[in-house]
Amino acid sequence: MGVVLLSMAAHTADNETSIRILHSAGLVQSLHMLAALIALARSANLASALFVLGGYMFAGALSLLIFAPEIFITGMAPVSGGLLILGWLALALSELRRK
């Protein structure tokens, strides 16, 4: 999904604001899917789940803002950002426990 959003930012967005929003959504989603894979490899399952859920929710929220603003869910982006932060904290705690 992240690659699709980045592609849309580069090729289909019709104004600078849409380009920036889609680019941000694509980067956040792509980077957190990579983080989820790394967390899985480190047996940090909670962190991985939070990265996946938060990444898709964040990308979805910003996509709705651009493509379907009439059904945009206020608060979805901040909640998803909180899930991503919790994912990083869960990963850090998992790593601390490994030592």
C-alpha positions in Angstrom: 0.0 0.0 0.0 2.9 2.4 0.8 4.3 2.0 -2.7 0.9 2.6 -4.2 0.5 5.8 -2.2 3.9 7.0 -3.2 3.2 6.3 -6.8 -0.1 8.2 -6.6 1.7 11.1 -5.0 4.2 11.1 -7.9 1.8 10.5 -10.8 -1.9 11.2 -10.0 -2.1 13.9 -7.4 -3.3 17.2 -8.8 -2.1 19.7 -6.2 0.8 20.3 -3.9 -1.1 19.5 -0.7 -2.4 16.2 -2.1 1.1 15.3 -3.2 2.6 16.0 0.3 -0.2 14.1 2.1 0.0 11.0 -0.1 3.8 11.1 0.1 3.7 11.2 3.9 1.1 8.4 4.1 3.2 6.2 1.7 6.4 6.8 3.6 4.9 6.2 7.1 3.1 3.1 5.9 6.2 1.6 4.1 8.6 2.3 6.9 6.4 0.8 9.5 5.8 -2.3 7.5 9.5 -2.7 7.4 9.6 -2.1 11.2 6.9 -4.8 11.6 9.0 -7.3 9.7 12.1 -6.5 11.8 10.0 -6.7 15.0 8.7 -10.2 13.9 12.2 -11.3 13.3 13.1 -10.2 16.8 10.0 -12.0 18.3 8.4 -8.7 19.2 4.9 -9.7 18.2 3.0 -6.9 20.0 5.3 -4.3 18.4 4.8 -5.8 15.0 1.0 -5.9 15.4 1.0 -2.2 16.5 3.1 -1.2 13.5 0.8 -3.0 11.0 -2.4 -1.7 12.5 -1.1 1.9 13.1 0.6 2.0 9.6 -2.6 0.9 7.8 -4.8 3.2 9.8 -2.6 6.2 9.3 -2.3 5.6 5.5 -6.0 5.0 5.4 -6.9 8.1 7.3 -4.8 10.3 5.0 -6.1 8.5 1.9 -9.6 9.2 3.0 -8.7 12.8 3.5 -7.6 13.1 -0.2 -10.0 10.7 -2.0 -13.1 10.7 0.2 -13.2 13.7 2.5 -16.9 13.2 3.1 -16.2 10.0 5.0 -13.0 11.1 6.7 -12.9 9.9 10.3 -11.8 12.7 12.6 -9.3 11.4 15.1 -8.2 8.4 13.0 -4.8 9.8 12.2 -3.9 10.8 15.8 -5.1 7.4 17.1 -3.0 5.6 14.5 0.0 7.7 15.3 -0.4 6.7 19.0 -0.5 3.1 17.9 2.8 3.6 16.0 4.4 5.2 19.1 3.2 2.3 21.2 4.8 0.0 18.7 8.1 1.6 19.1 7.8 1.5 22.9 6.9 -2.2 22.7 9.9 -2.9 20.5 12.2 -1.0 22.9 10.8 -2.9 25.9 11.1 -6.2 24.0 14.8 -5.5 23.3 15.4 -4.5 26.9 14.0 -7.8 28.1 16.3 -9.7 25.7 19.4 -8.4 27.5 
